Amino acid sequence: MSKIITIDPVTRIEGHLRIDCKINDGKIEKAWSSGQMFRGIETILKGRDPRDAWLYAQRLCGVCTTVHAMASVRAVENAIDLSIPKNAQYIRNIIIAAHGIHDHIVHFYHLSALDWVDIVSALSADVKKASSMAQSLSPWHSNGVQELQAVQDKLKGFVNTGQLGIFQNGYWGHPAMKLSPEINLVAAAHYLQAFEYQRYANQIVTILGSKTPHIQNLAVGGVANPINPDSQSALNFERLYYIKSLMDKVGSFIKDVYLIDVAAVAANYPEWFGYGAGVTNYLSVPDFPEDEKGTVFGTEGGYIPDGDVGKFQPIKSFKDDLFKTNVQESVKHSWYEGDWTRHPWEEDTDPKPSDFNADAKYSWVKAPSFMGKPAQVGPLANVLAMYVSGNKDVQKYANLALEKVSALAGIKAGIKHLHSTLGRHAARAVRCAALYGVMKRNYDLLINNISSGDVDTFNEPVFPKGEQRGFGFHEAPRGALSHWIVIKDGKIKNYQCVVPSTWNAGPRNQDDMPGPYEASLVGNPVADEKLPLEVLRTVHSFDPCLACAIHVHDNKNKDIVKVNVL
């Protein structure tokens, strides 16, 4: 007998997401993904100076701020064919690599690990056994008995006060939880340690970006960081050496903790390599440009249809026609005026709300398509593109992760296993390790370029009369992000954002094909309809950020909602 359940809101994400699932005999037959808030940033930007767009665009979200700022300045630079000084590219690259590392660590430990880790179970763990197990897997210095005992005592302190603090309201004791008390204790310890190490990555963003969230150093044409090795008021070698010390701390956590923990979780839930594949058309974009024009990149991107890496089509530059001509969005099932499918330059954002109707319009998120089909974006798409492109860091860390899973789980894990819920987690850890290598490379490039006497960071933009069209893309932590701009006589005529969670969380498209969230849930088990942990496992594996895909705005300055704080 079938039954429809609704999870609204889905928690431990940014923004408001509703998931509806039709369940039959303990499995999901059909799913609907619905964004529950309206985004109006594109409307706000119309008529404004293109040089200011990035400051507004990064307010799309309180988490994904840096990524929107980056895509926005690139869109304007693309429209007017503006070159960027090498120093500016390197500084930008260090910032977005550090931001990506921070985001990936936070996602696994603080937004999704508790789907797999039973914190309450850790209270009964044998601390010596847990420490011995952890030390057999990794040389991490904080896996000792003393450290793990302190964590267990802290958890017991929470329980003794009658609450679990930050661990309250979890699915503790759920039948789908399978980790031993000892693994749960180690995971809980690393959960707490991750707070410190993600902060180191964020400090790098803060030093170079002036603040975070919402960095302040960008400019159309480069960055606003003055470089002067002899001045305490500018970016000098002292500050750069401090950044290097932060990088080293983060690197050890990624390799000795994050990668190992993901492999350990995967090894204890091998059946989850068989769930959650969904849409296997993968889209990613190249990033970390090392030249002034954006034709040489530190990471690769492209399109993989039907999960077939043999059909990989690379995207090679910031002007690549493959990307420029094949992105469209549909509003057939979205709460906007009309029933159109258009290229972003031709879109509008005219809201037309109605009731949730699973057969008609049911989401504020539009439905993107690439070459007419839904596409999955995110670390999995990017890692597959980099792996097939011969990226040595990605190949090394992907093979290492798969070997570790194989040894622990007693299976032969390969690339095919990545098309899954657990595969997205593994790919994110692999990408995190690769980003660390990219960050180090761009640091060295910056140091060497400054040492050669080059201190330029900015080229002034010039806006000609008439109309210019541009797009800026960035491989953000959640996947391929693009901003599309139409400029007329120096002012913004149209602006559209096609963001990762629009690609993944979108409703059915113009041909009624389900989006990646919707498709990935089909076939998932649900042991308890009142506690649908398995639904969250797959949805969280995408790292949803619905504040980017949808946003609230009322140009009449009326209250949208009032909240009483007791």
C-alpha positions in Angstrom: 0.0 0.0 0.0 1.4 3.4 -1.0 1.6 6.4 1.2 2.9 10.0 0.7 5.0 11.6 3.4 6.2 15.2 3.6 9.3 16.5 5.2 9.0 20.2 5.6 11.4 21.8 6.3 14.4 19.5 5.6 16.9 20.6 8.3 20.6 20.9 8.5 20.7 22.8 5.2 20.7 26.5 4.3 17.2 27.7 3.3 13.8 26.1 3.1 13.3 22.8 1.3 10.3 20.5 1.2 10.5 16.9 0.1 7.4 14.8 -0.7 7.9 11.0 -1.2 5.5 8.3 -2.3 6.4 5.2 -0.4 5.3 1.6 -1.3 6.5 -1.5 0.5 9.2 0.4 2.3 10.7 2.0 -0.8 10.3 5.4 -2.5 8.4 5.2 -5.8 8.3 8.9 -6.6 9.5 12.2 -5.1 9.0 15.9 -5.4 11.5 18.6 -4.4 10.1 22.0 -3.6 11.8 25.3 -2.7 9.6 27.2 -0.3 10.8 30.8 -0.6 11.0 33.3 -3.4 14.3 34.8 -4.6 14.3 38.3 -6.1 17.9 39.3 -6.2 17.9 39.3 -10.0 15.1 41.9 -9.9 17.0 44.1 -7.4 20.0 44.2 -9.7 18.2 45.6 -12.8 19.3 49.1 -13.6 22.4 49.1 -11.3 26.0 49.6 -12.1 27.6 46.3 -13.2 30.6 47.0 -11.0 28.3 46.8 -7.9 26.6 43.5 -8.9 28.9 41.2 -6.9 28.2 43.0 -3.6 24.5 42.4 -4.0 24.8 38.9 -5.6 26.8 37.5 -2.7 23.8 38.3 -0.4 22.0 35.5 -2.1 23.1 33.4 0.8 24.8 33.7 4.2 26.9 30.6 3.5 27.7 30.7 -0.2 28.7 34.3 -0.2 32.2 34.2 -1.8 31.1 32.0 -4.7 28.4 34.4 -5.9 30.8 37.3 -5.6 33.3 35.4 -7.8 30.8 34.3 -10.4 29.4 37.9 -10.6 32.7 39.7 -11.3 33.5 37.0 -13.8 30.2 37.6 -15.6 30.9 41.3 -16.0 34.5 40.7 -17.0 33.3 38.2 -19.6 30.8 40.7 -21.0 33.4 43.4 -21.6 36.3 41.0 -22.4 38.4 42.3 -19.5 41.8 40.7 -18.6 42.7 40.0 -15.0 46.2 40.5 -13.5 47.9 37.3 -12.5 48.2 38.3 -8.8 44.5 38.9 -8.7 43.8 35.5 -10.1 46.1 33.8 -7.6 44.5 35.7 -4.6 41.0 34.9 -5.8 42.1 31.3 -6.3 43.5 31.0 -2.7 40.3 32.5 -1.3 37.9 30.1 -3.2 40.1 27.1 -2.5 40.0 27.9 1.2 36.3 28.6 1.1 35.7 25.3 -0.6 37.8 23.4 1.9 35.9 25.1 4.8 32.6 24.2 3.1 33.4 20.6 2.5 34.6 20.0 6.1 31.5 21.7 7.5 29.2 19.7 5.2 30.4 16.3 6.1 30.9 16.7 9.9 28.3 19.3 10.8 25.5 18.9 8.2 25.4 15.3 7.2 27.6 13.0 9.5 24.8 12.7 12.0 22.7 10.9 9.4 25.2 8.0 9.8 26.7 8.5 13.3 24.7 7.7 16.5 26.0 10.0 19.1 24.1 8.4 22.0 25.8 5.0 21.1 29.2 6.6 21.7 28.4 6.8 25.4 28.8 3.1 25.8 32.1 2.9 23.8 35.2 1.2 25.1 37.6 4.2 24.9 40.8 2.2 24.7 39.3 0.0 21.9 38.1 3.1 20.0 41.6 4.7 20.3 43.3 1.6 19.1 41.0 1.3 16.1 41.4 4.9 15.2 45.2 4.8 15.4 45.2 1.7 13.2 43.5 3.7 10.5 45.4 7.1 10.8 48.4 8.8 12.3 46.1 11.6 13.5 47.6 13.1 16.7 44.2 13.5 18.5 43.1 9.9 18.4 44.6 9.0 21.8 42.8 7.6 24.8 43.0 10.9 26.6 41.3 12.8 23.8 38.6 10.3 23.3 37.9 10.0 27.0 37.5 13.8 27.2 34.9 13.6 24.4 33.0 10.8 26.0 32.9 12.7 29.3 31.6 15.8 27.5 28.8 13.8 25.9 27.9 12.2 29.3 27.8 15.7 30.7 25.2 16.7 28.2 23.1 13.7 29.0 23.4 14.3 32.7 21.9 17.7 32.3 18.9 16.2 30.7 19.8 17.3 27.1 22.2 16.7 24.3 22.9 20.3 23.4 23.9 20.5 19.7 23.2 16.7 19.4 19.6 17.0 20.4 16.8 15.8 18.2 18.8 13.3 16.2 17.6 9.9 15.0 19.5 8.1 17.8 18.8 4.4 18.0 17.2 4.3 14.5 17.3 0.8 12.9 19.3 2.2 9.9 22.2 3.3 12.2 24.9 0.6 12.0 28.2 2.0 13.4 29.7 0.4 16.5 29.9 2.5 19.7 33.7 2.8 19.2 33.4 4.2 15.7 30.6 6.5 16.8 32.9 7.9 19.6 35.8 8.5 17.2 33.3 10.3 14.8 32.0 12.4 17.6 35.5 13.5 18.5 36.3 14.4 14.9 33.0 16.3 14.7 34.1 18.5 17.5 37.7 18.9 16.2 36.4 19.8 12.8 35.1 23.1 14.2 38.6 24.2 14.8 40.0 23.1 11.5 37.3 24.6 9.3 38.0 27.8 11.2 41.6 27.8 10.0 40.4 27.6 6.4 38.0 30.5 7.0 40.8 32.6 8.5 42.5 32.4 5.2 39.4 33.8 3.5 39.2 36.5 6.1 42.8 37.7 5.7 42.7 37.9 1.9 39.0 38.9 1.6 38.9 41.4 4.5 36.0 39.6 6.1 33.9 36.5 5.9 31.1 35.9 5.2 30.6 38.5 2.4 34.2 39.2 1.4 35.1 42.8 0.5 38.2 42.6 -1.6 36.8 41.8 -5.0 36.5 44.3 -7.9 35.5 44.0 -11.6 39.0 43.9 -13.0 40.8 42.1 -10.1 41.1 42.5 -6.4 41.4 45.5 -4.1 44.4 44.0 -2.2 47.4 46.3 -2.5 50.6 44.3 -2.5 53.7 45.9 -0.9 56.3 43.7 0.8 57.6 46.7 2.8 54.3 47.9 4.2 52.3 46.7 7.2 49.2 48.3 5.7 49.3 46.1 2.6 49.5 42.4 1.7 53.1 41.5 2.6 55.2 38.4 3.2 54.5 38.3 6.9 50.7 38.0 6.2 51.4 35.5 3.4 53.6 33.3 5.7 50.8 33.3 8.3 48.4 32.1 5.6 50.9 29.3 4.9 50.9 28.2 8.5 47.0 28.0 8.4 47.2 26.0 5.2 49.5 23.4 6.7 47.1 22.8 9.7 44.1 22.3 7.4 46.0 19.9 5.2 46.8 17.5 7.9 43.1 17.3 9.0 41.9 16.6 5.5 44.3 13.8 4.8 44.5 12.1 8.2 40.9 12.6 9.4 38.4 13.6 6.7 39.4 11.1 4.0 39.7 8.3 6.6 36.4 9.0 8.3 34.4 9.0 5.0 36.0 5.7 4.1 35.2 4.3 7.5 31.5 5.3 7.3 31.3 4.0 3.7 32.8 0.7 4.7 30.1 0.2 7.3 27.2 1.1 5.0 28.3 -0.5 1.7 24.7 -1.0 0.6 24.4 2.7 0.2 26.7 2.6 -2.8 23.5 1.1 -4.4 21.2 4.0 -3.5 20.9 7.6 -4.7 22.4 7.6 -8.2 19.4 9.5 -9.8 20.4 11.7 -12.7 23.8 10.7 -14.0 24.3 13.5 -16.6 27.1 15.3 -14.8 28.0 19.0 -15.4 31.0 20.8 -13.9 33.2 23.7 -15.0 37.0 24.4 -14.9 38.3 26.7 -12.3 41.3 28.3 -10.7 42.5 30.2 -13.7 46.2 30.9 -13.9 46.4 33.3 -16.8 44.9 36.7 -17.5 42.2 35.5 -19.9 40.9 32.3 -18.2 42.2 29.7 -20.6 44.6 27.8 -18.3 43.0 26.2 -15.2 44.0 24.3 -12.1 41.0 22.0 -12.1 39.1 20.6 -15.1 35.4 20.5 -15.9 33.0 19.4 -18.6 29.9 17.4 -19.3 29.4 13.6 -18.9 26.2 12.2 -20.3 24.5 9.1 -18.8 27.4 8.5 -16.5 29.6 7.4 -19.4 33.1 9.0 -18.8 34.1 7.8 -22.3 31.7 10.5 -23.6 33.3 13.3 -21.5 33.2 16.7 -23.3 35.6 19.3 -21.7 34.8 22.9 -21.1 38.0 24.7 -21.8 37.6 28.5 -21.2 35.5 31.3 -19.7 34.1 31.8 -23.2 33.4 28.1 -24.1 30.5 27.7 -26.5 29.6 24.3 -25.1 28.6 25.9 -21.8 27.4 29.2 -23.2 24.8 27.8 -25.6 23.4 24.8 -23.7 22.1 26.1 -20.4 18.3 26.6 -20.2 15.8 26.9 -17.4 12.1 25.9 -17.4 9.2 27.3 -15.2 6.7 24.7 -16.2 6.5 23.4 -12.6 7.8 26.5 -10.9 5.8 29.4 -9.4 6.6 32.0 -12.1 4.5 33.6 -14.8 4.2 31.5 -18.0 5.3 28.0 -19.1 8.5 28.8 -20.9 12.0 27.2 -21.3 14.6 29.9 -22.0 18.3 30.6 -22.1 19.3 32.7 -19.0 19.9 35.8 -21.0 16.3 35.7 -22.2 14.7 34.8 -18.8 12.6 36.9 -16.5 11.7 36.5 -12.8 8.0 37.3 -12.5 6.6 35.4 -9.5 3.1 33.9 -9.6 2.5 31.9 -6.4 -0.2 29.2 -6.1 -0.8 26.1 -4.0 1.5 23.1 -4.1 0.3 21.0 -7.0 2.4 17.9 -7.7 1.0 17.6 -11.2 1.5 21.3 -12.1 3.5 24.0 -10.3 5.0 23.1 -6.9 8.4 25.0 -6.3 10.0 28.4 -6.4 13.1 26.7 -7.9 13.4 26.8 -11.7 14.3 23.6 -13.6 17.7 23.9 -15.4 18.7 21.7 -18.2 21.9 21.1 -20.2 21.5 20.0 -23.8 17.8 19.6 -22.9 18.3 17.2 -20.0 18.6 17.6 -16.2 22.1 17.5 -15.0 23.7 16.7 -11.6 26.3 19.1 -10.4 28.6 19.0 -7.3 31.8 17.4 -6.2 30.9 14.1 -7.8 30.5 15.7 -11.2 33.7 17.6 -10.8 35.7 14.7 -9.5 34.6 12.5 -12.4 35.6 15.2 -14.8 39.0 15.7 -13.2 39.6 12.0 -12.9 38.9 11.3 -16.6 41.0 14.5 -17.5 44.0 13.0 -15.8 44.2 15.2 -12.8 46.9 13.5 -10.8 45.8 14.7 -7.3 42.2 13.6 -7.9 43.3 10.2 -9.3 45.6 9.7 -6.3 43.0 10.6 -3.6 40.1 8.9 -5.4 42.1 5.6 -5.7 43.3 6.0 -2.1 39.7 6.4 -0.8 38.4 3.5 -2.9 41.3 1.2 -1.7 40.6 2.1 1.9 36.9 1.4 1.5 37.7 -1.9 -0.3 40.0 -3.0 2.6 37.6 -2.1 5.3 34.4 -3.3 3.7 35.7 -6.4 2.0 34.4 -5.3 -1.4 36.1 -4.2 -4.6 35.1 -0.5 -4.7 35.6 1.3 -8.0 34.6 4.4 -9.8 31.2 2.9 -10.6 30.4 3.0 -6.9 30.6 6.8 -6.9 27.2 7.0 -8.6 25.5 6.9 -5.3 24.6 8.6 -2.0 27.9 7.6 -0.5 29.7 8.3 -3.7 28.9 12.0 -3.3 30.4 12.0 0.2 33.5 10.3 -1.1 33.9 12.6 -4.0 33.5 15.7 -1.7 36.4 14.4 0.5 38.5 13.7 -2.6 37.8 17.2 -4.0 38.7 18.7 -0.6 42.1 17.1 -0.7 42.6 18.2 -4.3 41.6 21.8 -3.3 44.3 21.8 -0.7 46.9 21.0 -3.5 45.4 23.8 -5.7 45.6 26.3 -2.8 49.3 25.5 -2.2 50.1 25.8 -5.9 48.4 29.2 -6.1 50.2 30.3 -3.0 53.5 29.4 -4.5 52.6 31.2 -7.8 51.6 34.3 -5.9 54.9 34.3 -3.9 57.0 33.8 -7.0 55.2 36.5 -9.0 55.5 39.1 -6.2 59.2 38.2 -5.8 59.7 38.9 -9.5 58.6 42.5 -8.9 55.0 42.2 -10.2 52.5 43.8 -7.7 49.6 44.6 -10.0 46.2 43.5 -8.8 43.7 45.5 -10.9 42.8 46.5 -14.4 40.2 49.2 -14.7 37.0 48.2 -16.6 35.5 50.3 -19.4 31.9 49.9 -20.4 31.1 50.8 -24.0 27.8 52.1 -25.3 25.3 49.5 -26.6 24.6 46.0 -25.3 27.0 43.4 -24.0 26.2 39.9 -22.8 28.4 37.8 -20.5 28.4 34.9 -18.2 30.7 33.9 -15.3 31.0 30.4 -14.0 32.7 29.0 -10.9 32.9 25.4 -9.6 31.5 26.2 -6.2 31.5 23.7 -3.3 28.0 22.6 -4.3 28.8 22.5 -8.0 28.6 24.5 -11.2 27.5 28.0 -10.5 26.9 30.6 -13.3 25.8 34.2 -13.4 24.4 35.6 -16.6 24.3 39.4 -17.3 23.0 41.7 -20.0 24.5 45.2 -19.9 23.1 48.1 -21.8 24.8 51.5 -21.9 26.7 50.8 -18.7 23.7 49.5 -16.7 22.4 46.1 -15.9 19.5 45.2 -18.2 19.0 41.6 -17.1 20.7 39.3 -14.5 20.1 35.6 -13.8 21.8 33.1 -11.5 21.8 29.4 -12.3 23.1 28.0 -9.0 24.1 24.4 -7.9 21.0 23.9 -5.8 18.9 25.0 -8.7 20.4 22.3 -10.8 20.0 19.6 -8.1 16.9 20.7 -6.3 14.9 21.8 -9.4 11.4 20.3 -10.0 10.5 18.4 -13.2 11.6 20.2 -16.3 9.9 21.1 -19.6 9.6 17.4 -20.5 8.5 16.4 -17.0 11.9 14.7 -16.3 12.6 14.8 -12.5 15.5 16.8 -11.1 18.5 15.2 -9.4 17.0 15.2 -5.8 13.8 13.7 -7.1 15.4 11.0 -9.2 18.0 10.1 -6.6 15.3 9.3 -4.0 13.5 6.7 -6.1 14.3 3.2 -4.9 15.7 4.4 -1.5 14.5 2.3 1.5 12.5 3.9 4.3 12.5 1.7 7.4 10.2 4.0 9.5 7.9 6.5 7.7 7.7 8.6 10.8 11.5 8.8 11.1 12.6 9.0 7.4 16.3 9.1 8.0 17.1 7.5 4.7 15.5 10.3 2.8 17.7 12.8 4.6 20.8 10.7 3.9 20.4 11.1 0.2 19.2 14.7 0.1 22.0 15.8 2.5 24.6 14.1 0.3 24.0 16.9 -2.3 24.8 19.6 0.4 21.6 21.5 -0.3 21.6 25.3 -0.2 18.1 26.5 -0.9 18.8 30.1 0.1 20.9 30.3 -3.1 18.2 28.6 -5.3 15.4 30.8 -3.9 15.3 34.0 -1.9 12.9 36.5 -0.2 12.4 40.0 -1.3 9.5 42.5 -1.0 10.2 45.8 -2.9 7.3 47.4 -1.0 9.2 46.9 2.3 6.4 45.0 3.9 7.0 42.4 6.6 7.4 38.9 5.0 7.1 37.1 8.4 7.3 37.9 12.1 8.8 35.6 14.6 8.2 35.9 18.4 11.3 34.9 20.4 10.3 33.6 23.8 
